[in-house]
Amino acid sequence: MANERLILAIAQMERALTKIEALQANATAGPSSDTPVAADHAALVTRHDQLKVAAARTLSDIDALLASQS
C-alpha cells in the first residue's frame, strides 16, 4: 500500500517535471516572428523600454528636486 502511494507520487512528480521542462524549452526558444504571441511580445518589449525611460527621467527629476532643496 505504501509502495503504491510512493510510486504514484513519483509518477506525478515526473509528469510535473516534464511539463516544467517543456515550458522552459518554449520560453528559451522565444516566440517565432510569425505568431500573434510574437507581436504581443514585441509590444511588451517596446512598452518595457518606454517605462524604463520614463522611470529614469522621473528619478532624474527627483534627484534634481532633492539637490535643489539642500
CHARMM-style PDB file with segment names, atoms N, HN, CA, C and O in Angstrom:
ATOM      1  N   MET     1       0.828  -1.191   0.000  1.00  0.00      PROA
ATOM      2  CA  MET     1       0.000   0.000   0.000  1.00  0.00      PROA
ATOM      3  C   MET     1       0.870   1.252   0.000  1.00  0.00      PROA
ATOM      4  O   MET     1       0.657   2.149  -0.815  1.00  0.00      PROA
ATOM      5  N   ALA     2       1.852   1.325   0.907  1.00  0.00      PROA
ATOM      6  HN  ALA     2       2.025   0.596   1.570  1.00  0.00      PROA
ATOM      7  CA  ALA     2       2.732   2.486   0.972  1.00  0.00      PROA
ATOM      8  C   ALA     2       3.574   2.582  -0.286  1.00  0.00      PROA
ATOM      9  O   ALA     2       3.816   3.678  -0.790  1.00  0.00      PROA
ATOM     10  N   ASN     3       4.024   1.438  -0.799  1.00  0.00      PROA
ATOM     11  HN  ASN     3       3.827   0.548  -0.389  1.00  0.00      PROA
ATOM     12  CA  ASN     3       4.795   1.436  -2.041  1.00  0.00      PROA
ATOM     13  C   ASN     3       3.971   1.959  -3.207  1.00  0.00      PROA
ATOM     14  O   ASN     3       4.490   2.668  -4.068  1.00  0.00      PROA
ATOM     15  N   GLU     4       2.713   1.619  -3.238  1.00  0.00      PROA
ATOM     16  HN  GLU     4       2.291   1.043  -2.538  1.00  0.00      PROA
ATOM     17  CA  GLU     4       1.824   2.071  -4.314  1.00  0.00      PROA
ATOM     18  C   GLU     4       1.669   3.597  -4.282  1.00  0.00      PROA
ATOM     19  O   GLU     4       1.690   4.244  -5.329  1.00  0.00      PROA
ATOM     20  N   ARG     5       1.516   4.165  -3.096  1.00  0.00      PROA
ATOM     21  HN  ARG     5       1.499   3.639  -2.246  1.00  0.00      PROA
ATOM     22  CA  ARG     5       1.410   5.624  -2.969  1.00  0.00      PROA
ATOM     23  C   ARG     5       2.708   6.304  -3.376  1.00  0.00      PROA
ATOM     24  O   ARG     5       2.693   7.360  -4.007  1.00  0.00      PROA
ATOM     25  N   LEU     6       3.823   5.699  -3.014  1.00  0.00      PROA
ATOM     26  HN  LEU     6       3.836   4.840  -2.501  1.00  0.00      PROA
ATOM     27  CA  LEU     6       5.120   6.242  -3.394  1.00  0.00      PROA
ATOM     28  C   LEU     6       5.293   6.222  -4.908  1.00  0.00      PROA
ATOM     29  O   LEU     6       5.772   7.195  -5.492  1.00  0.00      PROA
ATOM     30  N   ILE     7       4.912   5.136  -5.536  1.00  0.00      PROA
ATOM     31  HN  ILE     7       4.524   4.346  -5.062  1.00  0.00      PROA
ATOM     32  CA  ILE     7       5.004   5.026  -6.996  1.00  0.00      PROA
ATOM     33  C   ILE     7       4.113   6.064  -7.667  1.00  0.00      PROA
ATOM     34  O   ILE     7       4.517   6.676  -8.655  1.00  0.00      PROA
ATOM     35  N   LEU     8       2.928   6.265  -7.153  1.00  0.00      PROA
ATOM     36  HN  LEU     8       2.600   5.767  -6.350  1.00  0.00      PROA
ATOM     37  CA  LEU     8       2.018   7.267  -7.715  1.00  0.00      PROA
ATOM     38  C   LEU     8       2.580   8.682  -7.531  1.00  0.00      PROA
ATOM     39  O   LEU     8       2.470   9.516  -8.430  1.00  0.00      PROA
ATOM     40  N   ALA     9       3.175   8.947  -6.380  1.00  0.00      PROA
ATOM     41  HN  ALA     9       3.265   8.269  -5.650  1.00  0.00      PROA
ATOM     42  CA  ALA     9       3.754  10.267  -6.128  1.00  0.00      PROA
ATOM     43  C   ALA     9       4.934  10.523  -7.057  1.00  0.00      PROA
ATOM     44  O   ALA     9       5.082  11.630  -7.574  1.00  0.00      PROA
ATOM     45  N   ILE    10       5.765   9.527  -7.272  1.00  0.00      PROA
ATOM     46  HN  ILE    10       5.645   8.628  -6.851  1.00  0.00      PROA
ATOM     47  CA  ILE    10       6.900   9.672  -8.181  1.00  0.00      PROA
ATOM     48  C   ILE    10       6.409   9.914  -9.600  1.00  0.00      PROA
ATOM     49  O   ILE    10       6.965  10.748 -10.315  1.00  0.00      PROA
ATOM     50  N   ALA    11       5.388   9.204 -10.008  1.00  0.00      PROA
ATOM     51  HN  ALA    11       4.936   8.527  -9.427  1.00  0.00      PROA
ATOM     52  CA  ALA    11       4.826   9.393 -11.352  1.00  0.00      PROA
ATOM     53  C   ALA    11       4.279  10.806 -11.514  1.00  0.00      PROA
ATOM     54  O   ALA    11       4.440  11.425 -12.566  1.00  0.00      PROA
ATOM     55  N   GLN    12       3.636  11.309 -10.475  1.00  0.00      PROA
ATOM     56  HN  GLN    12       3.505  10.806  -9.621  1.00  0.00      PROA
ATOM     57  CA  GLN    12       3.095  12.667 -10.528  1.00  0.00      PROA
ATOM     58  C   GLN    12       4.231  13.691 -10.623  1.00  0.00      PROA
ATOM     59  O   GLN    12       4.121  14.669 -11.363  1.00  0.00      PROA
ATOM     60  N   MET    13       5.309  13.475  -9.886  1.00  0.00      PROA
ATOM     61  HN  MET    13       5.398  12.681  -9.285  1.00  0.00      PROA
ATOM     62  CA  MET    13       6.457  14.372  -9.965  1.00  0.00      PROA
ATOM     63  C   MET    13       7.101  14.318 -11.342  1.00  0.00      PROA
ATOM     64  O   MET    13       7.522  15.350 -11.865  1.00  0.00      PROA
ATOM     65  N   GLU    14       7.184  13.145 -11.934  1.00  0.00      PROA
ATOM     66  HN  GLU    14       6.842  12.307 -11.510  1.00  0.00      PROA
ATOM     67  CA  GLU    14       7.751  13.024 -13.278  1.00  0.00      PROA
ATOM     68  C   GLU    14       6.917  13.780 -14.304  1.00  0.00      PROA
ATOM     69  O   GLU    14       7.464  14.433 -15.193  1.00  0.00      PROA
ATOM     70  N   ARG    15       5.590  13.692 -14.184  1.00  0.00      PROA
ATOM     71  HN  ARG    15       5.145  13.161 -13.462  1.00  0.00      PROA
ATOM     72  CA  ARG    15       4.716  14.435 -15.102  1.00  0.00      PROA
ATOM     73  C   ARG    15       4.900  15.936 -14.929  1.00  0.00      PROA
ATOM     74  O   ARG    15       4.938  16.680 -15.909  1.00  0.00      PROA
ATOM     75  N   ALA    16       5.012  16.377 -13.681  1.00  0.00      PROA
ATOM     76  HN  ALA    16       4.981  15.773 -12.885  1.00  0.00      PROA
ATOM     77  CA  ALA    16       5.219  17.804 -13.425  1.00  0.00      PROA
ATOM     78  C   ALA    16       6.559  18.260 -13.980  1.00  0.00      PROA
ATOM     79  O   ALA    16       6.649  19.336 -14.572  1.00  0.00      PROA
ATOM     80  N   LEU    17       7.587  17.465 -13.800  1.00  0.00      PROA
ATOM     81  HN  LEU    17       7.514  16.591 -13.320  1.00  0.00      PROA
ATOM     82  CA  LEU    17       8.905  17.809 -14.325  1.00  0.00      PROA
ATOM     83  C   LEU    17       8.884  17.884 -15.845  1.00  0.00      PROA
ATOM     84  O   LEU    17       9.513  18.766 -16.430  1.00  0.00      PROA
ATOM     85  N   THR    18       8.180  16.983 -16.479  1.00  0.00      PROA
ATOM     86  HN  THR    18       7.669  16.267 -16.004  1.00  0.00      PROA
ATOM     87  CA  THR    18       8.056  17.011 -17.936  1.00  0.00      PROA
ATOM     88  C   THR    18       7.382  18.291 -18.394  1.00  0.00      PROA
ATOM     89  O   THR    18       7.806  18.895 -19.380  1.00  0.00      PROA
ATOM     90  N   LYS    19       6.340  18.714 -17.694  1.00  0.00      PROA
ATOM     91  HN  LYS    19       5.995  18.224 -16.893  1.00  0.00      PROA
ATOM     92  CA  LYS    19       5.657  19.966 -18.033  1.00  0.00      PROA
ATOM     93  C   LYS    19       6.587  21.160 -17.858  1.00  0.00      PROA
ATOM     94  O   LYS    19       6.634  22.048 -18.709  1.00  0.00      PROA
ATOM     95  N   ILE    20       7.323  21.177 -16.756  1.00  0.00      PROA
ATOM     96  HN  ILE    20       7.284  20.456 -16.064  1.00  0.00      PROA
ATOM     97  CA  ILE    20       8.254  22.283 -16.496  1.00  0.00      PROA
ATOM     98  C   ILE    20       9.320  22.346 -17.578  1.00  0.00      PROA
ATOM     99  O   ILE    20       9.640  23.426 -18.074  1.00  0.00      PROA
ATOM    100  N   GLU    21       9.871  21.192 -17.946  1.00  0.00      PROA
ATOM    101  HN  GLU    21       9.611  20.314 -17.542  1.00  0.00      PROA
ATOM    102  CA  GLU    21      10.902  21.165 -18.982  1.00  0.00      PROA
ATOM    103  C   GLU    21      10.352  21.664 -20.317  1.00  0.00      PROA
ATOM    104  O   GLU    21      11.036  22.394 -21.034  1.00  0.00      PROA
ATOM    105  N   ALA    22       9.128  21.279 -20.652  1.00  0.00      PROA
ATOM    106  HN  ALA    22       8.572  20.686 -20.069  1.00  0.00      PROA
ATOM    107  CA  ALA    22       8.519  21.734 -21.900  1.00  0.00      PROA
ATOM    108  C   ALA    22       8.295  23.239 -21.884  1.00  0.00      PROA
ATOM    109  O   ALA    22       8.562  23.915 -22.877  1.00  0.00      PROA
ATOM    110  N   LEU    23       7.806  23.772 -20.763  1.00  0.00      PROA
ATOM    111  HN  LEU    23       7.589  23.223 -19.956  1.00  0.00      PROA
ATOM    112  CA  LEU    23       7.598  25.211 -20.649  1.00  0.00      PROA
ATOM    113  C   LEU    23       8.916  25.965 -20.725  1.00  0.00      PROA
ATOM    114  O   LEU    23       8.997  27.025 -21.347  1.00  0.00      PROA
ATOM    115  N   GLN    24       9.943  25.420 -20.094  1.00  0.00      PROA
ATOM    116  HN  GLN    24       9.877  24.559 -19.589  1.00  0.00      PROA
ATOM    117  CA  GLN    24      11.255  26.064 -20.123  1.00  0.00      PROA
ATOM    118  C   GLN    24      11.818  26.055 -21.547  1.00  0.00      PROA
ATOM    119  O   GLN    24      12.400  27.048 -21.983  1.00  0.00      PROA
ATOM    120  N   ALA    25      11.656  24.972 -22.262  1.00  0.00      PROA
ATOM    121  HN  ALA    25      11.182  24.165 -21.908  1.00  0.00      PROA
ATOM    122  CA  ALA    25      12.140  24.898 -23.641  1.00  0.00      PROA
ATOM    123  C   ALA    25      11.420  25.918 -24.515  1.00  0.00      PROA
ATOM    124  O   ALA    25      12.044  26.555 -25.363  1.00  0.00      PROA
ATOM    125  N   ASN    26      10.121  26.076 -24.316  1.00  0.00      PROA
ATOM    126  HN  ASN    26       9.615  25.559 -23.627  1.00  0.00      PROA
ATOM    127  CA  ASN    26       9.361  27.060 -25.086  1.00  0.00      PROA
ATOM    128  C   ASN    26       9.765  28.475 -24.720  1.00  0.00      PROA
ATOM    129  O   ASN    26       9.826  29.346 -25.588  1.00  0.00      PROA
ATOM    130  N   ALA    27      10.040  28.715 -23.452  1.00  0.00      PROA
ATOM    131  HN  ALA    27       9.991  28.008 -22.747  1.00  0.00      PROA
ATOM    132  CA  ALA    27      10.407  30.061 -23.009  1.00  0.00      PROA
ATOM    133  C   ALA    27      11.771  30.465 -23.535  1.00  0.00      PROA
ATOM    134  O   ALA    27      11.962  31.616 -23.926  1.00  0.00      PROA
ATOM    135  N   THR    28      12.719  29.545 -23.553  1.00  0.00      PROA
ATOM    136  HN  THR    28      12.563  28.610 -23.235  1.00  0.00      PROA
ATOM    137  CA  THR    28      14.054  29.887 -24.031  1.00  0.00      PROA
ATOM    138  C   THR    28      14.089  30.001 -25.545  1.00  0.00      PROA
ATOM    139  O   THR    28      14.921  30.725 -26.092  1.00  0.00      PROA
ATOM    140  N   ALA    29      13.198  29.298 -26.225  1.00  0.00      PROA
ATOM    141  HN  ALA    29      12.522  28.710 -25.780  1.00  0.00      PROA
ATOM    142  CA  ALA    29      13.154  29.398 -27.688  1.00  0.00      PROA
ATOM    143  C   ALA    29      12.592  30.740 -28.112  1.00  0.00      PROA
ATOM    144  O   ALA    29      12.971  31.277 -29.152  1.00  0.00      PROA
ATOM    145  N   GLY    30      11.689  31.281 -27.308  1.00  0.00      PROA
ATOM    146  HN  GLY    30      11.382  30.844 -26.463  1.00  0.00      PROA
ATOM    147  CA  GLY    30      11.066  32.562 -27.648  1.00  0.00      PROA
ATOM    148  C   GLY    30      10.046  32.384 -28.756  1.00  0.00      PROA
ATOM    149  O   GLY    30      10.035  31.362 -29.442  1.00  0.00      PROA
ATOM    150  N   PRO    31       9.194  33.373 -28.929  1.00  0.00      PROA
ATOM    151  CA  PRO    31       8.160  33.273 -29.964  1.00  0.00      PROA
ATOM    152  C   PRO    31       8.764  33.482 -31.342  1.00  0.00      PROA
ATOM    153  O   PRO    31       9.704  34.260 -31.512  1.00  0.00      PROA
ATOM    154  N   SER    32       8.215  32.779 -32.320  1.00  0.00      PROA
ATOM    155  HN  SER    32       7.452  32.148 -32.182  1.00  0.00      PROA
ATOM    156  CA  SER    32       8.660  33.000 -33.693  1.00  0.00      PROA
ATOM    157  C   SER    32       8.019  34.275 -34.208  1.00  0.00      PROA
ATOM    158  O   SER    32       7.007  34.726 -33.671  1.00  0.00      PROA
ATOM    159  N   SER    33       8.596  34.848 -35.233  1.00  0.00      PROA
ATOM    160  HN  SER    33       9.418  34.481 -35.668  1.00  0.00      PROA
ATOM    161  CA  SER    33       8.172  36.177 -35.683  1.00  0.00      PROA
ATOM    162  C   SER    33       6.833  36.181 -36.408  1.00  0.00      PROA
ATOM    163  O   SER    33       6.298  37.254 -36.687  1.00  0.00      PROA
ATOM    164  N   ASP    34       6.280  35.027 -36.717  1.00  0.00      PROA
ATOM    165  HN  ASP    34       6.715  34.155 -36.490  1.00  0.00      PROA
ATOM    166  CA  ASP    34       5.039  34.993 -37.493  1.00  0.00      PROA
ATOM    167  C   ASP    34       3.828  34.575 -36.665  1.00  0.00      PROA
ATOM    168  O   ASP    34       2.822  34.131 -37.219  1.00  0.00      PROA
ATOM    169  N   THR    35       3.915  34.713 -35.343  1.00  0.00      PROA
ATOM    170  HN  THR    35       4.732  35.074 -34.892  1.00  0.00      PROA
ATOM    171  CA  THR    35       2.787  34.334 -34.500  1.00  0.00      PROA
ATOM    172  C   THR    35       2.226  35.559 -33.784  1.00  0.00      PROA
ATOM    173  O   THR    35       2.940  36.541 -33.579  1.00  0.00      PROA
ATOM    174  N   PRO    36       0.959  35.504 -33.406  1.00  0.00      PROA
ATOM    175  CA  PRO    36       0.387  36.603 -32.623  1.00  0.00      PROA
ATOM    176  C   PRO    36       1.117  36.795 -31.305  1.00  0.00      PROA
ATOM    177  O   PRO    36       1.195  37.912 -30.794  1.00  0.00      PROA
ATOM    178  N   VAL    37       1.649  35.723 -30.754  1.00  0.00      PROA
ATOM    179  HN  VAL    37       1.585  34.815 -31.169  1.00  0.00      PROA
ATOM    180  CA  VAL    37       2.397  35.823 -29.496  1.00  0.00      PROA
ATOM    181  C   VAL    37       3.628  36.695 -29.710  1.00  0.00      PROA
ATOM    182  O   VAL    37       4.001  37.472 -28.831  1.00  0.00      PROA
ATOM    183  N   ALA    38       4.263  36.567 -30.880  1.00  0.00      PROA
ATOM    184  HN  ALA    38       3.960  35.935 -31.594  1.00  0.00      PROA
ATOM    185  CA  ALA    38       5.450  37.378 -31.167  1.00  0.00      PROA
ATOM    186  C   ALA    38       5.090  38.858 -31.189  1.00  0.00      PROA
ATOM    187  O   ALA    38       5.847  39.690 -30.688  1.00  0.00      PROA
ATOM    188  N   ALA    39       3.951  39.187 -31.761  1.00  0.00      PROA
ATOM    189  HN  ALA    39       3.337  38.511 -32.169  1.00  0.00      PROA
ATOM    190  CA  ALA    39       3.513  40.587 -31.797  1.00  0.00      PROA
ATOM    191  C   ALA    39       3.259  41.096 -30.384  1.00  0.00      PROA
ATOM    192  O   ALA    39       3.630  42.220 -30.048  1.00  0.00      PROA
ATOM    193  N   ASP    40       2.626  40.266 -29.559  1.00  0.00      PROA
ATOM    194  HN  ASP    40       2.324  39.353 -29.832  1.00  0.00      PROA
ATOM    195  CA  ASP    40       2.388  40.649 -28.161  1.00  0.00      PROA
ATOM    196  C   ASP    40       3.712  40.824 -27.428  1.00  0.00      PROA
ATOM    197  O   ASP    40       3.880  41.754 -26.640  1.00  0.00      PROA
ATOM    198  N   HSD    41       4.643  39.926 -27.695  1.00  0.00      PROA
ATOM    199  HN  HSD    41       4.507  39.170 -28.335  1.00  0.00      PROA
ATOM    200  CA  HSD    41       5.957  40.012 -27.053  1.00  0.00      PROA
ATOM    201  C   HSD    41       6.670  41.297 -27.470  1.00  0.00      PROA
ATOM    202  O   HSD    41       7.242  41.998 -26.635  1.00  0.00      PROA
ATOM    203  N   ALA    42       6.630  41.595 -28.756  1.00  0.00      PROA
ATOM    204  HN  ALA    42       6.165  41.026 -29.434  1.00  0.00      PROA
ATOM    205  CA  ALA    42       7.280  42.810 -29.253  1.00  0.00      PROA
ATOM    206  C   ALA    42       6.647  44.051 -28.625  1.00  0.00      PROA
ATOM    207  O   ALA    42       7.352  44.998 -28.277  1.00  0.00      PROA
ATOM    208  N   ALA    43       5.334  44.049 -28.482  1.00  0.00      PROA
ATOM    209  HN  ALA    43       4.762  43.280 -28.765  1.00  0.00      PROA
ATOM    210  CA  ALA    43       4.645  45.180 -27.866  1.00  0.00      PROA
ATOM    211  C   ALA    43       5.049  45.320 -26.396  1.00  0.00      PROA
ATOM    212  O   ALA    43       5.228  46.432 -25.900  1.00  0.00      PROA
ATOM    213  N   LEU    44       5.190  44.195 -25.710  1.00  0.00      PROA
ATOM    214  HN  LEU    44       5.044  43.292 -26.113  1.00  0.00      PROA
ATOM    215  CA  LEU    44       5.606  44.248 -24.310  1.00  0.00      PROA
ATOM    216  C   LEU    44       7.036  44.756 -24.181  1.00  0.00      PROA
ATOM    217  O   LEU    44       7.340  45.528 -23.272  1.00  0.00      PROA
ATOM    218  N   VAL    45       7.913  44.333 -25.079  1.00  0.00      PROA
ATOM    219  HN  VAL    45       7.666  43.706 -25.818  1.00  0.00      PROA
ATOM    220  CA  VAL    45       9.300  44.799 -25.036  1.00  0.00      PROA
ATOM    221  C   VAL    45       9.345  46.307 -25.269  1.00  0.00      PROA
ATOM    222  O   VAL    45      10.075  47.021 -24.582  1.00  0.00      PROA
ATOM    223  N   THR    46       8.564  46.792 -26.240  1.00  0.00      PROA
ATOM    224  HN  THR    46       7.971  46.211 -26.798  1.00  0.00      PROA
ATOM    225  CA  THR    46       8.510  48.226 -26.516  1.00  0.00      PROA
ATOM    226  C   THR    46       7.988  48.984 -25.305  1.00  0.00      PROA
ATOM    227  O   THR    46       8.556  50.005 -24.917  1.00  0.00      PROA
ATOM    228  N   ARG    47       6.923  48.496 -24.713  1.00  0.00      PROA
ATOM    229  HN  ARG    47       6.462  47.666 -25.028  1.00  0.00      PROA
ATOM    230  CA  ARG    47       6.344  49.145 -23.537  1.00  0.00      PROA
ATOM    231  C   ARG    47       7.337  49.140 -22.369  1.00  0.00      PROA
ATOM    232  O   ARG    47       7.459  50.128 -21.645  1.00  0.00      PROA
ATOM    233  N   HSD    48       8.028  48.039 -22.198  1.00  0.00      PROA
ATOM    234  HN  HSD    48       7.928  47.237 -22.786  1.00  0.00      PROA
ATOM    235  CA  HSD    48       9.024  47.944 -21.128  1.00  0.00      PROA
ATOM    236  C   HSD    48      10.123  48.981 -21.334  1.00  0.00      PROA
ATOM    237  O   HSD    48      10.540  49.639 -20.381  1.00  0.00      PROA
ATOM    238  N   ASP    49      10.587  49.128 -22.551  1.00  0.00      PROA
ATOM    239  HN  ASP    49      10.248  48.593 -23.325  1.00  0.00      PROA
ATOM    240  CA  ASP    49      11.617  50.128 -22.841  1.00  0.00      PROA
ATOM    241  C   ASP    49      11.111  51.544 -22.542  1.00  0.00      PROA
ATOM    242  O   ASP    49      11.842  52.368 -21.992  1.00  0.00      PROA
ATOM    243  N   GLN    50       9.864  51.814 -22.906  1.00  0.00      PROA
ATOM    244  HN  GLN    50       9.271  51.145 -23.353  1.00  0.00      PROA
ATOM    245  CA  GLN    50       9.284  53.132 -22.634  1.00  0.00      PROA
ATOM    246  C   GLN    50       9.190  53.382 -21.137  1.00  0.00      PROA
ATOM    247  O   GLN    50       9.466  54.487 -20.669  1.00  0.00      PROA
ATOM    248  N   LEU    51       8.802  52.361 -20.389  1.00  0.00      PROA
ATOM    249  HN  LEU    51       8.578  51.464 -20.769  1.00  0.00      PROA
ATOM    250  CA  LEU    51       8.691  52.509 -18.938  1.00  0.00      PROA
ATOM    251  C   LEU    51      10.058  52.722 -18.292  1.00  0.00      PROA
ATOM    252  O   LEU    51      10.178  53.490 -17.337  1.00  0.00      PROA
ATOM    253  N   LYS    52      11.091  52.050 -18.806  1.00  0.00      PROA
ATOM    254  HN  LYS    52      10.994  51.426 -19.582  1.00  0.00      PROA
ATOM    255  CA  LYS    52      12.436  52.260 -18.269  1.00  0.00      PROA
ATOM    256  C   LYS    52      12.883  53.696 -18.488  1.00  0.00      PROA
ATOM    257  O   LYS    52      13.471  54.302 -17.593  1.00  0.00      PROA
ATOM    258  N   VAL    53      12.612  54.251 -19.669  1.00  0.00      PROA
ATOM    259  HN  VAL    53      12.134  53.759 -20.396  1.00  0.00      PROA
ATOM    260  CA  VAL    53      12.993  55.636 -19.962  1.00  0.00      PROA
ATOM    261  C   VAL    53      12.229  56.587 -19.044  1.00  0.00      PROA
ATOM    262  O   VAL    53      12.806  57.518 -18.484  1.00  0.00      PROA
ATOM    263  N   ALA    54      10.935  56.347 -18.897  1.00  0.00      PROA
ATOM    264  HN  ALA    54      10.465  55.591 -19.353  1.00  0.00      PROA
ATOM    265  CA  ALA    54      10.123  57.215 -18.044  1.00  0.00      PROA
ATOM    266  C   ALA    54      10.579  57.130 -16.587  1.00  0.00      PROA
ATOM    267  O   ALA    54      10.627  58.149 -15.897  1.00  0.00      PROA
ATOM    268  N   ALA    55      10.910  55.945 -16.118  1.00  0.00      PROA
ATOM    269  HN  ALA    55      10.871  55.118 -16.678  1.00  0.00      PROA
ATOM    270  CA  ALA    55      11.377  55.792 -14.740  1.00  0.00      PROA
ATOM    271  C   ALA    55      12.714  56.499 -14.539  1.00  0.00      PROA
ATOM    272  O   ALA    55      12.923  57.151 -13.516  1.00  0.00      PROA
ATOM    273  N   ALA    56      13.609  56.375 -15.497  1.00  0.00      PROA
ATOM    274  HN  ALA    56      13.439  55.845 -16.328  1.00  0.00      PROA
ATOM    275  CA  ALA    56      14.907  57.048 -15.393  1.00  0.00      PROA
ATOM    276  C   ALA    56      14.735  58.557 -15.378  1.00  0.00      PROA
ATOM    277  O   ALA    56      15.408  59.253 -14.616  1.00  0.00      PROA
ATOM    278  N   ARG    57      13.838  59.070 -16.216  1.00  0.00      PROA
ATOM    279  HN  ARG    57      13.292  58.505 -16.835  1.00  0.00      PROA
ATOM    280  CA  ARG    57      13.569  60.505 -16.263  1.00  0.00      PROA
ATOM    281  C   ARG    57      12.992  60.980 -14.934  1.00  0.00      PROA
ATOM    282  O   ARG    57      13.389  62.025 -14.421  1.00  0.00      PROA
ATOM    283  N   THR    58      12.070  60.225 -14.386  1.00  0.00      PROA
ATOM    284  HN  THR    58      11.748  59.375 -14.803  1.00  0.00      PROA
ATOM    285  CA  THR    58      11.444  60.590 -13.124  1.00  0.00      PROA
ATOM    286  C   THR    58      12.467  60.589 -11.989  1.00  0.00      PROA
ATOM    287  O   THR    58      12.480  61.501 -11.163  1.00  0.00      PROA
ATOM    288  N   LEU    59      13.324  59.564 -11.949  1.00  0.00      PROA
ATOM    289  HN  LEU    59      13.313  58.823 -12.620  1.00  0.00      PROA
ATOM    290  CA  LEU    59      14.366  59.526 -10.919  1.00  0.00      PROA
ATOM    291  C   LEU    59      15.321  60.707 -11.064  1.00  0.00      PROA
ATOM    292  O   LEU    59      15.767  61.270 -10.064  1.00  0.00      PROA
ATOM    293  N   SER    60      15.629  61.076 -12.276  1.00  0.00      PROA
ATOM    294  HN  SER    60      15.266  60.618 -13.088  1.00  0.00      PROA
ATOM    295  CA  SER    60      16.491  62.231 -12.508  1.00  0.00      PROA
ATOM    296  C   SER    60      15.822  63.503 -11.997  1.00  0.00      PROA
ATOM    297  O   SER    60      16.470  64.343 -11.373  1.00  0.00      PROA
ATOM    298  N   ASP    61      14.533  63.642 -12.262  1.00  0.00      PROA
ATOM    299  HN  ASP    61      14.006  62.960 -12.770  1.00  0.00      PROA
ATOM    300  CA  ASP    61      13.783  64.804 -11.775  1.00  0.00      PROA
ATOM    301  C   ASP    61      13.759  64.846 -10.243  1.00  0.00      PROA
ATOM    302  O   ASP    61      13.901  65.912  -9.645  1.00  0.00      PROA
ATOM    303  N   ILE    62      13.581  63.686  -9.618  1.00  0.00      PROA
ATOM    304  HN  ILE    62      13.466  62.820 -10.104  1.00  0.00      PROA
ATOM    305  CA  ILE    62      13.564  63.625  -8.155  1.00  0.00      PROA
ATOM    306  C   ILE    62      14.935  64.001  -7.608  1.00  0.00      PROA
ATOM    307  O   ILE    62      15.033  64.744  -6.632  1.00  0.00      PROA
ATOM    308  N   ASP    63      16.005  63.483  -8.242  1.00  0.00      PROA
ATOM    309  HN  ASP    63      15.925  62.879  -9.035  1.00  0.00      PROA
ATOM    310  CA  ASP    63      17.349  63.836  -7.802  1.00  0.00      PROA
ATOM    311  C   ASP    63      17.579  65.343  -7.896  1.00  0.00      PROA
ATOM    312  O   ASP    63      18.147  65.949  -6.988  1.00  0.00      PROA
ATOM    313  N   ALA    64      17.135  65.941  -9.000  1.00  0.00      PROA
ATOM    314  HN  ALA    64      16.674  65.448  -9.738  1.00  0.00      PROA
ATOM    315  CA  ALA    64      17.303  67.385  -9.166  1.00  0.00      PROA
ATOM    316  C   ALA    64      16.511  68.158  -8.120  1.00  0.00      PROA
ATOM    317  O   ALA    64      16.993  69.154  -7.581  1.00  0.00      PROA
ATOM    318  N   LEU    65      15.310  67.706  -7.836  1.00  0.00      PROA
ATOM    319  HN  LEU    65      14.918  66.897  -8.273  1.00  0.00      PROA
ATOM    320  CA  LEU    65      14.480  68.353  -6.819  1.00  0.00      PROA
ATOM    321  C   LEU    65      15.129  68.246  -5.443  1.00  0.00      PROA
ATOM    322  O   LEU    65      15.167  69.227  -4.700  1.00  0.00      PROA
ATOM    323  N   LEU    66      15.632  67.085  -5.101  1.00  0.00      PROA
ATOM    324  HN  LEU    66      15.601  66.288  -5.705  1.00  0.00      PROA
ATOM    325  CA  LEU    66      16.292  66.908  -3.807  1.00  0.00      PROA
ATOM    326  C   LEU    66      17.556  67.743  -3.722  1.00  0.00      PROA
ATOM    327  O   LEU    66      17.860  68.302  -2.669  1.00  0.00      PROA
ATOM    328  N   ALA    67      18.292  67.835  -4.812  1.00  0.00      PROA
ATOM    329  HN  ALA    67      18.046  67.381  -5.668  1.00  0.00      PROA
ATOM    330  CA  ALA    67      19.515  68.629  -4.817  1.00  0.00      PROA
ATOM    331  C   ALA    67      19.205  70.109  -4.631  1.00  0.00      PROA
ATOM    332  O   ALA    67      19.968  70.827  -3.985  1.00  0.00      PROA
ATOM    333  N   SER    68      18.102  70.562  -5.188  1.00  0.00      PROA
ATOM    334  HN  SER    68      17.482  69.978  -5.712  1.00  0.00      PROA
ATOM    335  CA  SER    68      17.745  71.979  -5.057  1.00  0.00      PROA
ATOM    336  C   SER    68      17.248  72.304  -3.646  1.00  0.00      PROA
ATOM    337  O   SER    68      17.270  73.467  -3.243  1.00  0.00      PROA
ATOM    338  N   GLN    69      16.808  71.312  -2.902  1.00  0.00      PROA
ATOM    339  HN  GLN    69      16.791  70.368  -3.229  1.00  0.00      PROA
ATOM    340  CA  GLN    69      16.311  71.523  -1.548  1.00  0.00      PROA
ATOM    341  C   GLN    69      17.446  71.568  -0.519  1.00  0.00      PROA
ATOM    342  O   GLN    69      17.241  72.007   0.613  1.00  0.00      PROA
ATOM    343  N   SER    70      18.613  71.123  -0.902  1.00  0.00      PROA
ATOM    344  HN  SER    70      18.779  70.766  -1.821  1.00  0.00      PROA
ATOM    345  CA  SER    70      19.748  71.063   0.052  1.00  0.00      PROA
ATOM    346  C   SER    70      20.420  72.394   0.196  1.00  0.00      PROA
ATOM    347  OT1 SER    70      21.383  72.521   0.951  1.00  0.00      PROA
TER     348      SER     70
END
